[in-house]
């Protein structure tokens, strides 16, 4: 049995030697697995801004289309007082220089807005008879109409009416109140 012990010992030495050689050569034969490659990213094309050609045409202001601009209503025009009221001296239908200046501005507006007609209303203060004040109011309205006509406003676009003392602007009984009532007013139609 001594041979047997010797045999086992030799077997053990050979086994250890083989094991040692196998481990050493195993490290050389191990395949290295490469790390996964980064996924290929295609570059994104950035839009290239094209140069803009600017023509020097100065500043032009374009008018909006007529459909885009809302015209004021007749009620709004009358409320704004685009046509100015003119005033008269006591018992007069003559046009003063101040009155003529206001009427020239009214005529300019009327010529520029030919689609509108106007009613010229003649008014008086409370002094005098009803009949007399109606006639005076009519003379005032007619004087205004005739002057506007001389400035190029078509007579067919104007009509006159007298209210005499019936529609006062101021109900007071003073010279200041009466001065406000001696007038010709415009109503756009």
Number of C-alpha atoms within 10 A of each C-alpha: 6 7 8 9 10 11 12 12 12 12 12 12 12 12 12 12 12 12 12 12 11 11 12 11 11 11 9 8 9 8 8 6 6 6 6 6 6 6 6 6 6 6 6 6 6 6 6 6 6 6 6 6 6 6 6 6 6 6 6 6 6 6 8 8 7 8 7 8 9 7 10 10 9 13 12 12 15 16 11 11 14 16 22 16 18 22 24 20 14 13 15 14 22 14 18 12 9 10 16 15 13 14 22 14 14 20 21 15 14 22 15 11 10 11 9 13 18 18 18 23 23 33 32 36 26 20 13 14 10 15 11 15 23 21 16 24 29 24 20 29 24 22 18 25 23 13 16 23 16 12 15 12 21 16 13 9 16 21 14 20 18 23 18 27 25 15 15 19 17 14 13 13 11 9 11 10 16 22 17 20 25 28 24 27 19 22 19 18 14
